[in-house]
Amino acid sequence: MFSCKDRHSTMLRKGRIQMIDRREFLKSTAALSASIALTRGRAVAQKLSSHGDPRAKPNLLFIQPDEFRIQALGIWNQPGFRDALKTVTDTVHTPALNQLAKESLLFTRAAATASVCSPSRAMLMSGMYPSQNGVSSNCMQGNSQGMHGDIKCFTDVLSDAGYETALVGKTHWERNQPLFDKDGNYVGMEAPPGGHFVNSFDTYIPPGQGRHGNKYWYQTIKDRHFDALGYSSVPGLLGGKKDGDVYQTRGFSSNIEAGIVIDYLKNNDGQRDPHKPFSMMWDPIPPHMPYDSVKDCEEDIYREYYKDLPPNQLLNRLNVDVEKAKDDIHLQTCARVYFSLVTSIDREVGRVLQALEQSGEAENTIVVFTSDHGEMMGSHGLYAKSQIYEEAYLIPFMIRFPKKLKPRMEYLMIGKVDVMPTLLGLMGLKDRIPHTVQGVDYSVGLVTESFIEHPNPRSSAYLMEDAKGVRTDRYSYRVGSDGSTQLFDNSVDPYQLKNLPLTAIDPADRRFLEEELGMWLKKASDPFYQSRMHRDLITYPA
């Protein structure tokens, strides 16, 4: 026998025992492990891409409500999940989503990247950063924001790959133009009878490139939960009206949409070819504002779960001024209605998932639940989004794929541009990812639980028009266009109550944050990078 000394190990080579330096031994074993993992990863990638018969390709059910924050999932209050977010989470009733989370990869650090509607949605569709896809702020009346029409988007790829494609709900990636008559019907011209906007913050998308391959179309316009406007390629959904004619819905928008999704999944009226895989993108508007009155939500849910919830349970985050909140009836009402809308979404998701099971397609369907961004709801005295604070920046993200993915909590710092390539990878369409995509395909790592080919990034980006930042394992760092900074040590201050001066942290940590921010800005071809703004706060790559 041979004993190993402190600095040496033994290994067999060609039948002989050879003494080698321990450090070299560790390097060689690490390299061998990495090589084995990489080989396995390549095998998994090849297997993901080898579905053969198009009917064997997985379906996709992608659900993305608007302004649904990560803290508004009841799963975080259950054993085994309570410490994942490092803070208390909302007192909410979400049984269907809790069950889905237990059956899924449940991400704890998924980021909106840009915590506002249009940029987040455009990144999802294009796999490109805001400065490259044409949407760096909300598409709305009075600005020229709108996704570039020649981009090959997520659902374009699926359509080209033989999928039956459908979209139900909100879009908000198209340039808003006055191409409607006074009644909201699309006429396609600014001259009379056109010249009118259908809505200040969103617009109907007519048939063509703007729909990005989605064949079955039911689009909801206006952030009004009980009298939204509907446009569809299916006259039967609009009382016989043609595509482009406005339809005034009557009823809770997400309930109506869920019914349309269910009929599509079950193929009740032959909406799709049953011999082809399908993609259903469902984008409900709730729990997005308005949430000012009980009339903005389903009253039965409001009364059962939230009407009598004490303020200290309703607004339980330590970055909410509870003493002020006790006297702030408006904030209390907003929170009660917002959480009621969250529970409404949960109820409709439950109906849809039950229908998916009944259709017999659940085992071969990738189910994704996420949001475009979060909601402040009184934290730091703020409402809505557009912040680097955790409530607005982090988003719920879960993927259920029974054939490939083992349910677990996943700590990958995935961003919105990564979603498209990662899902295409999981769907066996890696070779179809457009060359324009700037995001990363993490599909092999998610399947193997070993991120060798594409390591877990050391930070995630925050890219708003007027501010840029990064979030790491420990810090959140933001630089405004005016040179202002925000710096939070999330490890000791998870509620982000103390904005630190840059001198308060280790110089090496500061350098790391500044270098990571510079790296992301270069990767995104961001305007900050193009003009090398605030070199004293951001270290740009050479």
C-alpha positions in Angstrom: 0.0 0.0 0.0 1.0 3.6 -0.6 0.2 6.4 1.8 -0.6 9.8 0.5 1.6 12.6 1.9 0.3 16.1 2.4 1.3 17.4 -1.0 1.0 14.3 -3.1 -1.5 11.8 -4.4 -1.1 8.6 -6.4 -2.7 7.6 -9.7 -2.4 4.7 -12.0 -0.9 5.3 -15.5 -0.2 2.4 -17.9 -0.2 -0.1 -15.1 2.3 1.9 -13.0 1.8 4.0 -9.9 3.0 7.5 -10.4 3.5 10.2 -7.7 2.1 13.6 -8.8 1.6 17.0 -7.2 -1.7 17.2 -5.3 -2.5 20.5 -7.0 -2.0 18.9 -10.4 -4.1 15.9 -9.3 -7.0 18.2 -8.2 -6.7 20.1 -11.5 -6.8 16.9 -13.5 -9.8 15.4 -11.6 -11.7 18.7 -11.9 -10.9 18.8 -15.6 -12.1 15.2 -15.9 -15.3 16.0 -14.1 -15.9 19.0 -16.3 -15.2 16.9 -19.4 -17.7 14.2 -18.3 -20.3 16.8 -17.4 -19.7 18.6 -20.8 -20.0 15.2 -22.7 -23.2 14.5 -20.8 -24.5 18.0 -21.5 -23.8 17.5 -25.3 -25.7 14.2 -25.1 -28.6 15.8 -23.4 -28.6 18.7 -26.0 -28.6 16.1 -28.8 -31.4 14.2 -27.2 -33.5 17.4 -26.7 -33.0 18.1 -30.4 -33.9 14.6 -31.6 -37.7 14.5 -31.3 -38.1 13.3 -34.9 -41.8 13.2 -35.6 -43.3 16.8 -35.1 -46.1 15.3 -33.1 -43.6 14.1 -30.5 -42.3 17.7 -29.9 -43.5 19.1 -26.6 -46.4 21.6 -26.5 -46.0 24.9 -24.7 -48.4 26.6 -22.4 -46.9 30.0 -21.4 -48.8 32.0 -18.8 -47.7 35.6 -18.1 -50.0 37.8 -16.0 -49.1 41.5 -15.7 -47.4 43.0 -12.6 -47.5 39.7 -10.5 -44.7 40.0 -8.0 -42.6 37.1 -6.9 -43.6 37.6 -3.2 -47.3 37.1 -4.2 -47.0 33.3 -4.4 -48.3 31.4 -1.4 -45.7 28.6 -1.9 -43.1 30.8 -0.1 -45.1 30.4 3.1 -45.0 26.6 3.0 -42.4 24.3 4.7 -39.3 23.8 2.6 -39.8 27.1 0.8 -40.0 29.7 3.6 -36.4 30.8 3.6 -35.9 31.0 -0.1 -36.5 34.7 -0.6 -34.9 35.8 2.7 -37.9 38.0 3.6 -41.6 37.5 4.6 -43.9 37.1 1.7 -47.4 38.1 1.0 -50.4 36.7 2.8 -52.1 35.3 -0.3 -54.3 32.4 -1.4 -52.8 30.7 -4.4 -53.4 26.9 -4.2 -53.2 26.2 -7.9 -49.9 28.0 -8.3 -48.5 26.4 -5.2 -49.2 23.0 -6.6 -47.7 23.9 -10.0 -44.6 25.2 -8.1 -44.1 21.9 -6.4 -44.2 20.1 -9.8 -41.8 22.6 -11.4 -38.4 24.1 -11.5 -39.1 27.0 -9.2 -36.7 29.9 -9.7 -35.8 32.2 -6.9 -33.7 34.7 -8.7 -35.4 35.3 -12.1 -35.2 38.9 -13.1 -37.5 41.2 -15.2 -34.3 42.9 -16.5 -36.4 45.9 -17.3 -39.2 46.2 -14.7 -41.8 47.7 -16.9 -44.3 46.2 -19.3 -43.2 46.7 -22.9 -39.5 46.2 -22.6 -39.9 43.0 -20.6 -42.4 41.6 -23.1 -40.3 42.6 -26.1 -37.2 40.9 -24.6 -39.2 37.7 -24.0 -40.4 37.7 -27.6 -37.2 38.7 -29.3 -34.4 37.4 -27.0 -32.8 40.8 -27.5 -32.0 43.7 -25.2 -34.1 46.9 -25.2 -31.5 48.9 -27.1 -31.6 46.4 -29.9 -35.2 45.4 -30.3 -36.7 48.9 -30.4 -38.5 48.8 -27.0 -36.6 50.6 -24.2 -39.8 52.1 -22.6 -43.5 51.5 -22.7 -45.1 51.5 -26.2 -47.7 54.3 -25.8 -49.3 57.2 -27.4 -46.8 60.0 -28.1 -43.6 58.0 -28.5 -42.1 55.9 -31.2 -41.4 52.8 -29.1 -42.2 49.5 -30.9 -40.5 46.2 -31.6 -38.7 46.2 -34.9 -40.9 44.5 -37.5 -38.2 42.4 -39.0 -37.2 40.5 -35.8 -37.8 36.8 -35.9 -39.5 36.2 -32.5 -40.2 33.3 -30.3 -43.5 32.4 -31.8 -42.2 33.0 -35.3 -39.8 30.2 -34.7 -42.5 27.9 -33.3 -44.7 28.6 -36.3 -41.9 27.9 -38.7 -41.2 24.6 -36.8 -44.7 23.4 -37.5 -46.5 24.4 -34.3 -50.1 25.5 -34.0 -49.6 28.9 -32.4 -52.0 30.9 -30.4 -52.0 34.1 -28.3 -54.7 35.2 -25.8 -54.5 38.4 -23.8 -52.1 41.3 -23.7 -49.3 42.1 -26.1 -47.9 45.7 -25.6 -44.9 45.4 -27.9 -46.2 47.2 -31.0 -45.8 50.9 -31.8 -49.0 52.8 -30.8 -50.4 54.7 -33.8 -53.7 56.5 -34.5 -55.0 54.0 -37.0 -58.6 53.6 -35.6 -61.9 55.2 -36.1 -63.7 57.0 -33.3 -65.4 53.7 -32.2 -62.1 51.8 -31.9 -62.3 49.8 -35.1 -59.1 49.3 -37.0 -59.0 51.2 -40.3 -55.2 51.2 -40.8 -54.8 54.9 -41.7 -54.4 58.2 -39.9 -56.6 60.0 -42.4 -60.3 60.1 -41.6 -62.1 58.0 -40.6 -58.8 57.0 -38.9 -56.7 59.3 -36.8 -57.8 57.9 -33.4 -56.0 55.9 -30.8 -57.8 52.9 -29.3 -55.9 53.2 -26.1 -53.1 55.4 -24.7 -50.9 52.5 -23.5 -51.5 49.6 -26.0 -52.8 49.0 -29.4 -54.4 46.3 -31.6 -52.1 44.4 -33.8 -53.5 43.5 -37.3 -52.8 40.3 -39.1 -49.2 40.2 -40.5 -45.7 40.3 -39.2 -46.7 42.1 -36.0 -48.4 39.0 -34.7 -45.2 37.1 -35.0 -46.5 33.7 -36.2 -49.5 33.5 -33.9 -52.3 32.1 -36.0 -55.1 31.9 -33.4 -55.5 35.4 -32.0 -57.5 36.9 -29.2 -56.0 40.2 -28.0 -57.2 42.2 -25.0 -56.8 45.9 -24.9 -57.1 48.4 -21.9 -56.2 47.8 -18.3 -59.8 47.4 -17.2 -60.7 44.1 -15.7 -64.5 44.0 -16.4 -64.9 46.0 -19.7 -61.8 45.4 -21.7 -61.7 45.6 -25.5 -61.3 42.4 -27.5 -60.0 41.8 -31.0 -59.7 38.4 -32.6 -59.1 36.4 -35.7 -62.1 34.2 -34.7 -65.4 35.9 -35.3 -67.2 33.5 -33.0 -65.3 35.1 -30.0 -66.5 38.6 -31.0 -70.2 38.0 -31.6 -69.5 37.6 -35.3 -67.3 40.7 -35.8 -64.4 40.5 -38.2 -60.7 40.8 -37.2 -60.0 44.4 -36.4 -63.5 45.4 -35.3 -63.6 46.1 -31.6 -65.7 44.0 -29.2 -66.7 45.3 -25.8 -66.2 42.4 -23.4 -68.6 42.0 -20.5 -67.2 40.1 -17.5 -63.9 39.5 -15.8 -61.2 39.5 -18.5 -59.1 36.7 -17.2 -62.2 34.5 -16.8 -63.2 35.1 -20.4 -59.6 34.5 -21.6 -59.3 31.3 -19.5 -62.4 30.0 -21.2 -60.9 30.6 -24.6 -57.6 28.9 -23.6 -59.5 25.9 -22.3 -61.5 25.5 -25.5 -58.2 25.7 -27.4 -56.5 23.1 -25.3 -59.4 20.8 -25.6 -59.8 21.7 -29.3 -63.5 21.8 -28.7 -64.2 23.6 -32.0 -61.3 22.3 -34.1 -59.2 25.4 -33.3 -56.0 23.6 -34.1 -54.6 20.6 -36.0 -54.5 17.8 -33.3 -51.6 16.1 -35.2 -49.3 19.1 -34.6 -47.8 20.4 -31.4 -49.3 23.6 -30.1 -48.0 26.8 -28.4 -50.4 28.8 -26.3 -49.2 32.2 -25.0 -51.7 33.5 -22.4 -51.1 37.0 -21.1 -53.8 38.1 -18.6 -53.8 41.8 -17.6 -54.6 41.3 -13.8 -53.2 41.9 -11.3 -52.1 45.0 -13.0 -53.7 48.2 -11.9 -56.4 49.5 -11.6 -56.8 48.2 -8.0 -58.3 51.3 -6.4 -61.7 49.9 -5.6 -63.4 46.6 -4.8 -65.1 47.1 -8.2 -61.7 46.4 -9.8 -61.7 42.8 -8.6 -64.0 39.8 -8.1 -65.9 40.7 -5.0 -66.4 37.1 -3.8 -62.6 36.6 -3.6 -62.1 40.0 -2.0 -64.7 39.2 0.8 -63.5 35.7 1.4 -59.8 36.2 1.7 -58.8 39.9 2.1 -61.6 42.2 3.2 -61.0 41.6 6.9 -57.2 40.9 6.8 -55.5 43.2 9.5 -53.2 45.9 8.0 -50.1 44.3 9.7 -50.8 41.0 7.8 -51.9 42.7 4.6 -48.8 44.9 4.4 -46.3 42.8 6.3 -43.1 43.7 4.6 -40.6 45.6 6.8 -40.1 48.2 4.1 -43.7 49.3 4.4 -44.4 52.0 7.0 -47.1 50.0 8.9 -48.0 52.9 11.2 -48.8 55.1 8.2 -50.5 52.2 6.5 -52.9 51.8 9.4 -54.3 55.2 8.5 -53.9 54.9 4.8 -57.2 53.5 3.6 -56.3 53.9 0.0 -53.1 51.8 0.3 -55.1 49.2 2.2 -57.7 49.1 -0.4 -55.1 48.8 -3.2 -53.4 45.9 -1.4 -56.7 44.1 -0.8 -57.7 44.4 -4.4 -54.3 43.6 -5.8 -54.1 40.4 -3.8 -57.7 39.6 -4.8 -56.6 39.8 -8.4 -53.7 37.5 -7.7 -56.1 35.0 -6.3 -58.3 35.4 -9.3 -55.4 34.6 -11.6 -54.7 31.5 -9.5 -58.3 30.4 -9.8 -58.2 30.7 -13.6 -54.8 29.1 -13.9 -56.2 26.2 -11.9 -59.1 25.8 -14.4 -56.7 25.9 -17.3 -54.3 23.3 -15.8 -57.3 21.0 -15.1 -58.3 21.3 -18.7 -54.8 20.5 -19.9 -54.9 17.3 -17.8 -58.3 16.4 -19.3 -57.0 17.0 -22.8 -54.4 14.2 -22.3 -51.6 16.6 -23.3 -50.2 17.4 -19.8 -47.3 14.9 -19.8 -46.0 16.3 -23.1 -46.6 20.0 -22.4 -44.1 22.5 -21.0 -46.0 24.8 -18.6 -44.4 28.1 -17.8 -45.7 30.6 -15.3 -44.1 34.0 -14.9 -44.7 37.8 -15.1 -43.3 40.8 -16.9 -42.4 42.5 -13.7 -43.4 42.9 -10.1 -45.3 45.5 -8.0 -44.1 47.7 -5.1 -47.5 47.9 -3.3 -46.4 50.3 -0.6 -42.8 49.1 -0.1 -40.6 52.2 0.2 -43.7 54.3 -0.1 -44.1 53.3 -3.8 -46.7 51.8 -6.1 -46.2 49.9 -9.4 -42.8 49.1 -10.9 -39.8 50.6 -12.7 -37.5 50.0 -9.7 -34.5 47.8 -8.9 -36.1 47.0 -5.5 -36.8 43.3 -5.2 -40.6 43.8 -5.2 -40.5 45.2 -8.8 -37.3 43.6 -10.2 -37.7 39.9 -9.3 -40.4 37.9 -11.0 -42.1 34.5 -10.4 -40.8 31.9 -12.8 -41.5 28.2 -12.9 -41.2 25.6 -15.6 -43.0 22.2 -15.4 -41.9 19.6 -18.0 -42.5 16.1 -16.6 -40.5 14.4 -19.3 -37.3 16.3 -18.7 -37.2 18.4 -15.6 -37.0 17.2 -12.0 -39.0 19.5 -9.7 -36.7 21.6 -7.4 -35.8 25.1 -6.5 -33.5 26.6 -9.0 -31.1 29.4 -8.3 -30.1 30.3 -11.8 -30.0 34.1 -12.4 -32.1 33.9 -15.5 -33.1 37.1 -17.3 -35.9 37.9 -19.7 -33.7 37.6 -22.8 -32.7 34.1 -21.8 -36.3 32.7 -21.7 -36.8 32.4 -25.4 -33.6 30.5 -26.2 -33.9 28.3 -23.1 -37.4 27.2 -23.9 -36.5 26.6 -27.6 -33.6 24.5 -26.3 -36.0 22.5 -24.1 -38.4 22.1 -27.0 -35.7 20.5 -29.2 -35.4 23.6 -31.4 -31.9 24.8 -30.4 -30.8 24.8 -34.0 -33.6 27.2 -34.8 -32.6 29.9 -32.3 -32.2 33.1 -34.4 -28.7 34.5 -34.7 -30.0 37.8 -33.4 -30.8 36.3 -30.0 -28.6 37.8 -27.3 -29.9 35.6 -24.4 -28.4 32.3 -23.3 -29.9 28.8 -23.8 -29.7 27.2 -20.3 -31.8 24.2 -21.3 -29.0 21.6 -20.9 -28.0 23.0 -17.4 -31.6 22.9 -16.3 -32.0 19.2 -17.4 -28.6 18.0 -16.0 -28.4 20.4 -13.0 -24.8 21.1 -14.1 -24.2 24.4 -15.8 -20.9 23.5 -17.5 -21.6 24.8 -21.1 -23.2 28.0 -19.8 -22.3 28.7 -16.2 -24.7 30.4 -13.9 -24.0 34.1 -14.4 -22.5 36.1 -11.5 -25.1 38.8 -11.7 -28.2 39.8 -13.6 -28.8 43.1 -15.4 -31.2 45.9 -14.7 -31.7 48.0 -17.8 -34.2 50.9 -17.6 -34.0 53.9 -19.9 -32.9 56.2 -17.2 -30.9 53.9 -15.0 -28.7 50.7 -15.2 -27.7 48.3 -12.6 -26.8 44.7 -11.5 -28.0 42.3 -8.9 -25.5 39.7 -7.5 -25.7 37.1 -4.9 -25.2 39.8 -2.3 -25.7 43.3 -3.7 -28.1 45.4 -5.8 -26.3 48.3 -7.5 -28.0 51.0 -9.6 -26.6 54.0 -11.5 -29.0 56.7 -12.7 -28.4 58.7 -15.8 -27.9 61.7 -13.5 -25.1 59.9 -11.7 -27.1 59.0 -8.6 -26.5 55.6 -7.1 -28.3 53.0 -5.1 -26.4 50.2 -3.3 -28.0 47.6 -1.1 -26.3 44.7 0.8 -29.2 42.2 0.4 -27.4 39.7 2.7 -27.8 41.9 5.8 -30.5 44.2 4.5 -32.9 42.0 2.5 -35.6 44.7 2.6 -33.2 47.2 1.0 -33.8 49.8 3.7 -30.3 51.4 3.7 -28.8 52.9 0.6 -25.1 52.5 1.1 -22.3 54.9 0.0 -19.9 53.1 -2.4 -17.2 53.6 0.2 -19.1 51.4 2.7 -18.2 48.1 0.9 -14.9 46.4 0.3 -13.1 48.0 -2.7 -12.9 44.6 -4.4 -16.7 44.2 -4.1 -17.1 47.7 -5.6 -14.8 46.9 -8.5 -16.7 43.7 -9.1 -20.1 45.5 -9.3 -18.7 48.2 -11.6 -17.1 45.6 -13.9 -20.2 43.4 -14.0 -22.4 46.5 -14.9 -20.0 47.5 -17.6 -20.0 43.9 -19.0 -23.8 43.8 -19.2 -24.0 47.2 -20.8 -21.5 46.2 -23.5 -23.4 42.9 -24.0 -26.6 44.8 -24.4 -25.1 47.5 -26.7 -26.7 49.9 -24.3 -26.6 53.7 -24.8 -24.7 54.0 -21.6 -22.0 51.8 -23.1 -22.0 53.6 -26.4 -21.3 56.9 -24.7 -19.3 55.4 -21.8 -21.4 57.3 -19.3 -20.3 57.6 -15.7 -16.9 56.0 -16.0 -16.3 56.8 -12.3 -19.2 54.4 -11.4 -19.1 51.9 -14.2 -16.0 50.0 -15.5 -16.4 49.4 -19.2 -14.6 46.5 -20.9 -11.7 47.6 -23.1 
